[in-house]
Amino acid sequence: MTHSQELPLFPFTGPADRPRDREGERLRETAPVVRARLADGTPVWVALSHSATRQVLTTPVFSRGAAMLPGAPVLGEGMALPSMISSMEGPEHSRIRRLITRAFSPRMVDTMTPWITELVVELLDGLAAGPQPADLVAGLTEPLPIRVICRLLGVPRADAGRFSAWTGLLATAGSPDGVEAAFGALRAYIDRLVGEKRRSPGDDLTSELTLLADETGAVDQEQLVNNLVLLLGAGYETTVEQLGHSLFALLAEREHYARLCREPELVGNAVEELLRHALLMPTGTLVRVATEDIELGGRPVRAGDGVVALPHVANHDPEAFADDPGTLDLARADASRHLSFGAGAHFCVGAQLARAEMRITVAELVRRHPGAVLAVDPGAVEWKTGALTRGPVRLPVALA
C-alpha cells in the first residue's frame, strides 16, 4: 500500500488559487477517484469525475452520519453537528428535511422574488449614485444575501450586520475558539428568535418552521435551532461568494457581459453555467465515510474509509460536458447538469432561492448598466484566503 506521505495533499488548491483546480483536473485525467491525504496525514478517497462524484452524493453507503462519529476524518466541517440535516441519514434525516422543505417552498421563493428585485435595484441605484468605480462586493454581493436570509428568517434588518459577522467567522478556517464563539452567539440568538416567533408568529420561515415543529412533534428545540443556524450560514456565505464569482467571470472577459446585454433571455441558462464554472469550495463536499465495502470509480473503497467529492472538478469533466468544459459558455445546453448544489438526499434545500438571487442580480445589472466595466485588470482582483469558500475581496466596477 502507498505510504500516506507519498499521496497528494488535499485540498489540491487553496482559496486564493484561481480560476480552476488545475491539480484536481490533472488528477482526474489519471483516474476518476484518487487517494490523497489530509494535513494530519489521514488518507481519504477523492472523487473527481462527474459520475464518481454523483455516486458519492447519491449512494447511502457514503454516509454523512458515519462521518460525525469519533475517529472519522475531519476537513473544515465548520459548524456541522449531528442534529443538522447536513449530517443526518435515513428516516430521521427524511423527517426533518420534509419539515424544512415544506416551509422552504417554491411558493415562498416566488413570494420573495418581487422584494428581492426591489432590493437589487435599490443597491444598484446606491452604487451608481456613489463614487466610481463602485465596489460590487461591499455594495451588492455582501448586503443582498444577508438581507434576503434575514427577511426569510424574520430577523430584524438592524441585526443583519451581526449575522454577517457571525457567519463570516463560521466560514473561516481559522481559530477554533473564534468559530465556536460565533456559533454559540448565533445559536443563542436563533434560540431567542424561535421563542419570540412561538409567542408572536409572523410571515417568515422561522415562524412557519416553529409552528410545524410544534404541531408535528417531529423536531425538538435543539434540532430546530441548529438547522435554522445551518440555513442561515449556508444561505449567506455561499451566495455571497457565488455572486462575486459570477460577476467577476462576466466582467473579466467582458464579451460574456456584452452578450447578456444583447441577449437577456440567456440569463437563466447563464446562471446555471456560472454555477457550473465556479471554483467555490476548494475542499469540496463535507466528508463522508463508507459504511461497507464498495467500488467507486473502479477503486475498492473499504468500510470506514473517508470519501470527499469535488463538484467543481466534476463540473469540468469532459465526459459530462463534452464541449470544452473549461470554457465559460453562457448558452451551454447541458449547463444544468452541474453538481454545485449536490445531488440525492442532501441536495441543497435553498437552491431555488440562490438561483433567484443570482438570476435577478445578473438580469438587473445588465439591464440597468450595459456599459459596466471592470475597473482593474482581472489579475489584480484580490481573492479571500483562510476561508472555506472562495470569492473576491473587492470587485471595483465602473457603472454606466
VEXMI-970826 format. One record per residue (C-alpha): residue number from 1; residue in three letters; x, y, z. Coordinates in steps of 0.001 Angstrom, whole numbers, plus 500000, padded with zeros to 6 digits. Layout:
N
ATOM, seq, type, east, north, up
ATOM, NUM, ALA, X, Y, Z
...
END
This chain:
400
ATOM, seq, type, east, north, up
ATOM, 1, MET, 500000, 500000, 500000
ATOM, 2, THR, 501209, 503536, 499212
ATOM, 3, HIS, 502701, 505338, 502203
ATOM, 4, SER, 500472, 508251, 503188
ATOM, 5, GLN, 503271, 510818, 502747
ATOM, 6, GLU, 503528, 509808, 499085
ATOM, 7, LEU, 499890, 510703, 498478
ATOM, 8, PRO, 498955, 514160, 497140
ATOM, 9, LEU, 497986, 516667, 499823
ATOM, 10, PHE, 494296, 517571, 499908
ATOM, 11, PRO, 492785, 520080, 499254
ATOM, 12, PHE, 494630, 520400, 495980
ATOM, 13, THR, 494128, 524141, 495746
ATOM, 14, GLY, 493687, 526954, 498235
ATOM, 15, PRO, 491059, 529696, 498358
ATOM, 16, ALA, 493418, 532184, 496679
ATOM, 17, ASP, 494100, 529985, 493645
ATOM, 18, ARG, 492118, 530786, 490550
ATOM, 19, PRO, 490299, 530262, 488385
ATOM, 20, ARG, 490267, 526436, 488387
ATOM, 21, ASP, 491513, 523460, 490371
ATOM, 22, ARG, 494244, 522573, 487891
ATOM, 23, GLU, 495738, 519849, 490089
ATOM, 24, GLY, 492338, 518254, 490660
ATOM, 25, GLU, 491672, 518287, 486935
ATOM, 26, ARG, 495108, 516831, 486209
ATOM, 27, LEU, 494477, 514020, 488660
ATOM, 28, ARG, 491031, 513383, 487162
ATOM, 29, GLU, 492746, 512705, 483837
ATOM, 30, THR, 494625, 509841, 485514
ATOM, 31, ALA, 491656, 508324, 487381
ATOM, 32, PRO, 488049, 509215, 488328
ATOM, 33, VAL, 488924, 508650, 492002
ATOM, 34, VAL, 492282, 509156, 493699
ATOM, 35, ARG, 493750, 508542, 497124
ATOM, 36, ALA, 495011, 511664, 498912
ATOM, 37, ARG, 495994, 512715, 502408
ATOM, 38, LEU, 494721, 515410, 504730
ATOM, 39, ALA, 497080, 517789, 506517
ATOM, 40, ASP, 497208, 515448, 509519
ATOM, 41, GLY, 498203, 512524, 507274
ATOM, 42, THR, 494777, 510843, 507257
ATOM, 43, PRO, 494160, 509172, 503880
ATOM, 44, VAL, 490889, 509852, 502053
ATOM, 45, TRP, 489399, 508968, 498702
ATOM, 46, VAL, 488650, 511962, 496466
ATOM, 47, ALA, 486007, 511636, 493734
ATOM, 48, LEU, 486900, 513778, 490728
ATOM, 49, SER, 484816, 512628, 487770
ATOM, 50, HIS, 481183, 513606, 487290
ATOM, 51, SER, 479967, 510012, 487574
ATOM, 52, ALA, 482043, 509227, 490688
ATOM, 53, THR, 481047, 512493, 492373
ATOM, 54, ARG, 477393, 511801, 491679
ATOM, 55, GLN, 477804, 508273, 493070
ATOM, 56, VAL, 479232, 509656, 496314
ATOM, 57, LEU, 476411, 512166, 496625
ATOM, 58, THR, 473569, 509758, 495884
ATOM, 59, THR, 474666, 506422, 497393
ATOM, 60, PRO, 473667, 505859, 501043
ATOM, 61, VAL, 476804, 503760, 501638
ATOM, 62, PHE, 478740, 507054, 501665
ATOM, 63, SER, 477388, 508317, 504967
ATOM, 64, ARG, 477402, 511778, 506487
ATOM, 65, GLY, 476157, 510318, 509759
ATOM, 66, ALA, 479152, 507995, 509997
ATOM, 67, ALA, 481419, 510996, 509369
ATOM, 68, MET, 480189, 512506, 512643
ATOM, 69, LEU, 481436, 509572, 514725
ATOM, 70, PRO, 484678, 509766, 516734
ATOM, 71, GLY, 487767, 508979, 514676
ATOM, 72, ALA, 486253, 509982, 511332
ATOM, 73, PRO, 488323, 512238, 509043
ATOM, 74, VAL, 487809, 515955, 509678
ATOM, 75, LEU, 488145, 518540, 506932
ATOM, 76, GLY, 486756, 522013, 507546
ATOM, 77, GLU, 483432, 520739, 508845
ATOM, 78, GLY, 482802, 524179, 510283
ATOM, 79, MET, 479601, 524163, 512274
ATOM, 80, ALA, 478413, 520676, 511280
ATOM, 81, LEU, 476579, 518929, 514122
ATOM, 82, PRO, 474824, 515546, 514312
ATOM, 83, SER, 471452, 517332, 514760
ATOM, 84, MET, 471769, 519202, 511436
ATOM, 85, ILE, 470233, 517745, 508294
ATOM, 86, SER, 473621, 518026, 506567
ATOM, 87, SER, 474897, 515377, 509000
ATOM, 88, MET, 471854, 513095, 509216
ATOM, 89, GLU, 470924, 509934, 507356
ATOM, 90, GLY, 467891, 507707, 506915
ATOM, 91, PRO, 464420, 508222, 508403
ATOM, 92, GLU, 465474, 510947, 510841
ATOM, 93, HIS, 467017, 512982, 508030
ATOM, 94, SER, 463955, 512477, 505827
ATOM, 95, ARG, 461584, 513548, 508598
ATOM, 96, ILE, 463380, 516788, 509384
ATOM, 97, ARG, 464164, 517598, 505749
ATOM, 98, ARG, 460483, 517207, 504845
ATOM, 99, LEU, 459637, 519699, 507561
ATOM, 100, ILE, 462180, 522226, 506281
ATOM, 101, THR, 461256, 521842, 502618
ATOM, 102, ARG, 457570, 522317, 503448
ATOM, 103, ALA, 458445, 525742, 504796
ATOM, 104, PHE, 461284, 526447, 502329
ATOM, 105, SER, 458859, 526134, 499440
ATOM, 106, PRO, 458784, 527413, 495843
ATOM, 107, ARG, 455790, 529484, 496943
ATOM, 108, MET, 457949, 531305, 499461
ATOM, 109, VAL, 460643, 531940, 496838
ATOM, 110, ASP, 458008, 533218, 494375
ATOM, 111, THR, 456581, 535471, 497074
ATOM, 112, MET, 460008, 536931, 497807
ATOM, 113, THR, 461006, 537497, 494172
ATOM, 114, PRO, 459452, 540983, 493750
ATOM, 115, TRP, 461018, 542107, 497024
ATOM, 116, ILE, 464433, 540727, 496017
ATOM, 117, THR, 464141, 542598, 492722
ATOM, 118, GLU, 463362, 545851, 494541
ATOM, 119, LEU, 466324, 545269, 496858
ATOM, 120, VAL, 468739, 544633, 493966
ATOM, 121, VAL, 467542, 547807, 492248
ATOM, 122, GLU, 467950, 549768, 495498
ATOM, 123, LEU, 471507, 548502, 495955
ATOM, 124, LEU, 472445, 549177, 492319
ATOM, 125, ASP, 470997, 552696, 492474
ATOM, 126, GLY, 473046, 553348, 495596
ATOM, 127, LEU, 476211, 552160, 493886
ATOM, 128, ALA, 475519, 554183, 490735
ATOM, 129, ALA, 474935, 557358, 492770
ATOM, 130, GLY, 478174, 556939, 494694
ATOM, 131, PRO, 481846, 557317, 493782
ATOM, 132, GLN, 483097, 555415, 490769
ATOM, 133, PRO, 484369, 552795, 490438
ATOM, 134, ALA, 481893, 551098, 492754
ATOM, 135, ASP, 482758, 548004, 494797
ATOM, 136, LEU, 480194, 545352, 493860
ATOM, 137, VAL, 481234, 543199, 496829
ATOM, 138, ALA, 480650, 545785, 499559
ATOM, 139, GLY, 477659, 547338, 497831
ATOM, 140, LEU, 475868, 544360, 496294
ATOM, 141, THR, 477089, 540784, 496713
ATOM, 142, GLU, 477520, 541023, 500511
ATOM, 143, PRO, 474448, 543039, 501579
ATOM, 144, LEU, 471994, 541289, 499250
ATOM, 145, PRO, 472201, 537705, 500615
ATOM, 146, ILE, 472258, 538732, 504288
ATOM, 147, ARG, 469194, 540945, 503873
ATOM, 148, VAL, 467416, 538181, 501946
ATOM, 149, ILE, 468161, 535489, 504522
ATOM, 150, CYS, 467272, 537810, 507405
ATOM, 151, ARG, 463924, 538604, 505798
ATOM, 152, LEU, 463351, 534922, 505107
ATOM, 153, LEU, 464006, 534010, 508739
ATOM, 154, GLY, 462178, 537006, 510184
ATOM, 155, VAL, 465304, 538648, 511623
ATOM, 156, PRO, 465160, 542447, 512121
ATOM, 157, ARG, 467174, 544299, 509499
ATOM, 158, ALA, 469089, 546075, 512268
ATOM, 159, ASP, 470668, 542734, 513222
ATOM, 160, ALA, 471931, 541921, 509710
ATOM, 161, GLY, 475431, 543201, 510472
ATOM, 162, ARG, 475758, 540912, 513482
ATOM, 163, PHE, 474644, 537950, 511395
ATOM, 164, SER, 477124, 538624, 508603
ATOM, 165, ALA, 479961, 538896, 511151
ATOM, 166, TRP, 478998, 535615, 512836
ATOM, 167, THR, 478576, 533687, 509604
ATOM, 168, GLY, 481823, 535130, 508271
ATOM, 169, LEU, 483656, 533652, 511259
ATOM, 170, LEU, 481909, 530304, 510785
ATOM, 171, ALA, 483154, 530161, 507200
ATOM, 172, THR, 486786, 530712, 508146
ATOM, 173, ALA, 489371, 528031, 508585
ATOM, 174, GLY, 490918, 529978, 511448
ATOM, 175, SER, 490767, 529859, 515228
ATOM, 176, PRO, 488535, 527077, 516587
ATOM, 177, ASP, 487778, 529315, 519574
ATOM, 178, GLY, 486569, 532081, 517269
ATOM, 179, VAL, 484387, 529702, 515286
ATOM, 180, GLU, 482956, 528212, 518478
ATOM, 181, ALA, 482210, 531657, 519928
ATOM, 182, ALA, 480479, 532779, 516732
ATOM, 183, PHE, 478419, 529614, 516598
ATOM, 184, GLY, 477433, 529991, 520252
ATOM, 185, ALA, 476344, 533612, 519733
ATOM, 186, LEU, 474421, 532762, 516592
ATOM, 187, ARG, 472725, 529778, 518185
ATOM, 188, ALA, 471720, 531795, 521268
ATOM, 189, TYR, 470217, 534490, 519036
ATOM, 190, ILE, 468219, 531941, 516975
ATOM, 191, ASP, 467047, 530226, 520166
ATOM, 192, ARG, 465623, 533551, 521386
ATOM, 193, LEU, 464136, 534250, 517960
ATOM, 194, VAL, 462309, 530907, 517938
ATOM, 195, GLY, 460837, 531756, 521347
ATOM, 196, GLU, 459654, 535139, 520064
ATOM, 197, LYS, 458092, 533605, 516944
ATOM, 198, ARG, 456370, 530959, 519052
ATOM, 199, ARG, 454717, 533692, 521096
ATOM, 200, SER, 454069, 536072, 518197
ATOM, 201, PRO, 454398, 534363, 514790
ATOM, 202, GLY, 454951, 536326, 511597
ATOM, 203, ASP, 455079, 535617, 507873
ATOM, 204, ASP, 458569, 534120, 507834
ATOM, 205, LEU, 460425, 530827, 507743
ATOM, 206, THR, 461251, 530747, 511453
ATOM, 207, SER, 457582, 531174, 512389
ATOM, 208, GLU, 456462, 528538, 509894
ATOM, 209, LEU, 459098, 526018, 510943
ATOM, 210, THR, 458360, 526607, 514640
ATOM, 211, LEU, 454635, 526097, 514035
ATOM, 212, LEU, 455218, 522928, 512030
ATOM, 213, ALA, 457677, 521590, 514609
ATOM, 214, ASP, 455221, 522198, 517453
ATOM, 215, GLU, 452273, 520737, 515526
ATOM, 216, THR, 454042, 517583, 514348
ATOM, 217, GLY, 456476, 516974, 517210
ATOM, 218, ALA, 458976, 515883, 514546
ATOM, 219, VAL, 461721, 518280, 515659
ATOM, 220, ASP, 462871, 519232, 519131
ATOM, 221, GLN, 464125, 522697, 520088
ATOM, 222, GLU, 467804, 521854, 519611
ATOM, 223, GLN, 467231, 520403, 516143
ATOM, 224, LEU, 465057, 523354, 515148
ATOM, 225, VAL, 467599, 525941, 516292
ATOM, 226, ASN, 470628, 524158, 514836
ATOM, 227, ASN, 469006, 523711, 511437
ATOM, 228, LEU, 467947, 527350, 511309
ATOM, 229, VAL, 471580, 528230, 512026
ATOM, 230, LEU, 472594, 525916, 509177
ATOM, 231, LEU, 470134, 527573, 506786
ATOM, 232, LEU, 471442, 530995, 507744
ATOM, 233, GLY, 475116, 530097, 507357
ATOM, 234, ALA, 474705, 528133, 504125
ATOM, 235, GLY, 472263, 530637, 502665
ATOM, 236, TYR, 474512, 533617, 503242
ATOM, 237, GLU, 478194, 532839, 502787
ATOM, 238, THR, 477962, 530596, 499724
ATOM, 239, THR, 475589, 533005, 497956
ATOM, 240, VAL, 477916, 535948, 498638
ATOM, 241, GLU, 480862, 534134, 497102
ATOM, 242, GLN, 478923, 532654, 494183
ATOM, 243, LEU, 477622, 536106, 493259
ATOM, 244, GLY, 481149, 537502, 493463
ATOM, 245, HIS, 482478, 534690, 491287
ATOM, 246, SER, 479724, 535162, 488747
ATOM, 247, LEU, 480049, 538916, 488325
ATOM, 248, PHE, 483834, 538627, 488116
ATOM, 249, ALA, 483561, 535935, 485425
ATOM, 250, LEU, 481149, 538031, 483369
ATOM, 251, LEU, 483250, 541202, 483569
ATOM, 252, ALA, 486769, 539730, 483441
ATOM, 253, GLU, 486105, 538581, 479862
ATOM, 254, ARG, 483672, 541336, 479032
ATOM, 255, GLU, 482254, 539695, 475908
ATOM, 256, HIS, 480261, 537486, 478282
ATOM, 257, TYR, 478682, 540555, 479867
ATOM, 258, ALA, 478110, 542192, 476493
ATOM, 259, ARG, 476393, 539046, 475239
ATOM, 260, LEU, 473905, 539118, 478113
ATOM, 261, CYS, 473214, 542767, 477381
ATOM, 262, ARG, 472399, 541790, 473786
ATOM, 263, GLU, 470603, 538563, 474713
ATOM, 264, PRO, 468987, 538973, 478151
ATOM, 265, GLU, 466908, 535861, 477526
ATOM, 266, LEU, 470118, 533887, 478196
ATOM, 267, VAL, 470282, 534970, 481862
ATOM, 268, GLY, 468559, 531845, 483235
ATOM, 269, ASN, 470900, 529472, 481433
ATOM, 270, ALA, 473857, 531747, 482159
ATOM, 271, VAL, 473197, 531342, 485895
ATOM, 272, GLU, 473474, 527548, 485537
ATOM, 273, GLU, 476700, 527914, 483573
ATOM, 274, LEU, 478135, 530314, 486148
ATOM, 275, LEU, 477265, 527815, 488890
ATOM, 276, ARG, 478984, 525070, 486897
ATOM, 277, HIS, 482071, 527094, 486141
ATOM, 278, ALA, 482993, 528424, 489616
ATOM, 279, LEU, 485612, 527067, 491994
ATOM, 280, LEU, 483676, 527974, 495124
ATOM, 281, MET, 484852, 525485, 497776
ATOM, 282, PRO, 488355, 524044, 497319
ATOM, 283, THR, 487579, 521404, 499978
ATOM, 284, GLY, 484555, 520134, 498049
ATOM, 285, THR, 481704, 518407, 499841
ATOM, 286, LEU, 481601, 517542, 503513
ATOM, 287, VAL, 483462, 514331, 504313
ATOM, 288, ARG, 481532, 511093, 504076
ATOM, 289, VAL, 482517, 507663, 505427
ATOM, 290, ALA, 481851, 504374, 503644
ATOM, 291, THR, 479694, 502097, 505804
ATOM, 292, GLU, 480525, 498988, 503766
ATOM, 293, ASP, 482944, 497879, 501071
ATOM, 294, ILE, 482039, 499341, 497684
ATOM, 295, GLU, 483629, 500100, 494327
ATOM, 296, LEU, 483932, 503789, 493422
ATOM, 297, GLY, 485264, 504773, 490024
ATOM, 298, GLY, 486892, 501371, 489691
ATOM, 299, ARG, 488670, 501667, 493048
ATOM, 300, PRO, 487907, 499413, 496035
ATOM, 301, VAL, 486715, 501594, 498920
ATOM, 302, ARG, 486622, 499794, 502268
ATOM, 303, ALA, 484170, 500248, 505114
ATOM, 304, GLY, 485434, 503047, 507342
ATOM, 305, ASP, 487294, 504900, 504575
ATOM, 306, GLY, 486758, 508656, 504320
ATOM, 307, VAL, 485482, 509988, 500997
ATOM, 308, VAL, 485282, 513533, 499624
ATOM, 309, ALA, 483751, 514633, 496323
ATOM, 310, LEU, 484834, 517685, 494319
ATOM, 311, PRO, 481858, 519070, 492376
ATOM, 312, HIS, 483973, 521920, 490987
ATOM, 313, VAL, 486269, 519361, 489319
ATOM, 314, ALA, 483367, 517117, 488276
ATOM, 315, ASN, 481723, 520159, 486684
ATOM, 316, HIS, 484698, 520386, 484287
ATOM, 317, ASP, 484681, 516690, 483367
ATOM, 318, PRO, 484716, 516352, 479556
ATOM, 319, GLU, 482818, 513067, 479825
ATOM, 320, ALA, 479858, 515005, 481235
ATOM, 321, PHE, 480375, 518336, 479443
ATOM, 322, ALA, 481836, 517388, 476083
ATOM, 323, ASP, 482004, 520846, 474517
ATOM, 324, ASP, 485183, 522352, 476041
ATOM, 325, PRO, 484132, 522265, 479717
ATOM, 326, GLY, 486913, 524644, 480749
ATOM, 327, THR, 485300, 527448, 478755
ATOM, 328, LEU, 482504, 529637, 480120
ATOM, 329, ASP, 479671, 529280, 477587
ATOM, 330, LEU, 476536, 531149, 478646
ATOM, 331, ALA, 474446, 529245, 476100
ATOM, 332, ARG, 475777, 525792, 477058
ATOM, 333, ALA, 472937, 523319, 476510
ATOM, 334, ASP, 473925, 520952, 479331
ATOM, 335, ALA, 474958, 523536, 481937
ATOM, 336, SER, 472220, 522471, 484376
ATOM, 337, ARG, 473867, 519055, 484790
ATOM, 338, HIS, 476293, 520658, 487225
ATOM, 339, LEU, 476602, 519290, 490764
ATOM, 340, SER, 477167, 522614, 492521
ATOM, 341, PHE, 474087, 522153, 494708
ATOM, 342, GLY, 474888, 518493, 495350
ATOM, 343, ALA, 472564, 515613, 494478
ATOM, 344, GLY, 470484, 512966, 496176
ATOM, 345, ALA, 469163, 513181, 499709
ATOM, 346, HIS, 471383, 516127, 500653
ATOM, 347, PHE, 470605, 518310, 497621
ATOM, 348, CYS, 470658, 521945, 498768
ATOM, 349, VAL, 467227, 522944, 500108
ATOM, 350, GLY, 467940, 526598, 499285
ATOM, 351, ALA, 468931, 526012, 495668
ATOM, 352, GLN, 465906, 527785, 494180
ATOM, 353, LEU, 466383, 530843, 496382
ATOM, 354, ALA, 470072, 531050, 495453
ATOM, 355, ARG, 469183, 530752, 491766
ATOM, 356, ALA, 466592, 533507, 492145
ATOM, 357, GLU, 469105, 535866, 493788
ATOM, 358, MET, 471667, 535200, 491060
ATOM, 359, ARG, 469170, 535500, 488210
ATOM, 360, ILE, 467705, 538774, 489473
ATOM, 361, THR, 471123, 540291, 490226
ATOM, 362, VAL, 472575, 539483, 486810
ATOM, 363, ALA, 469417, 540495, 484940
ATOM, 364, GLU, 469107, 543859, 486690
ATOM, 365, LEU, 472816, 544650, 486393
ATOM, 366, VAL, 472956, 544092, 482623
ATOM, 367, ARG, 469593, 545832, 482116
ATOM, 368, ARG, 470439, 548951, 484096
ATOM, 369, HIS, 474188, 549195, 483427
ATOM, 370, PRO, 475026, 547815, 479976
ATOM, 371, GLY, 478241, 549839, 479954
ATOM, 372, ALA, 479634, 548443, 483212
ATOM, 373, VAL, 483332, 547549, 483053
ATOM, 374, LEU, 485797, 546040, 485496
ATOM, 375, ALA, 487933, 548956, 486690
ATOM, 376, VAL, 491121, 546939, 487277
ATOM, 377, ASP, 492998, 544247, 485438
ATOM, 378, PRO, 491362, 540872, 486240
ATOM, 379, GLY, 494689, 539643, 487585
ATOM, 380, ALA, 494722, 542457, 490141
ATOM, 381, VAL, 491481, 541351, 491825
ATOM, 382, GLU, 492277, 540091, 495322
ATOM, 383, TRP, 490713, 536802, 496465
ATOM, 384, LYS, 489842, 535787, 500012
ATOM, 385, THR, 492169, 533436, 501868
ATOM, 386, GLY, 491711, 531471, 505083
ATOM, 387, ALA, 488055, 530665, 504403
ATOM, 388, LEU, 486159, 527528, 503417
ATOM, 389, THR, 484597, 529378, 500489
ATOM, 390, ARG, 486414, 531453, 497906
ATOM, 391, GLY, 485468, 534810, 496433
ATOM, 392, PRO, 486764, 538293, 495591
ATOM, 393, VAL, 487614, 540692, 498414
ATOM, 394, ARG, 486633, 543688, 496272
ATOM, 395, LEU, 485223, 544000, 492767
ATOM, 396, PRO, 485731, 547576, 491514
ATOM, 397, VAL, 483421, 548265, 488582
ATOM, 398, ALA, 482650, 551480, 486708
ATOM, 399, LEU, 478878, 551534, 486296
ATOM, 400, ALA, 477430, 553116, 483162
END
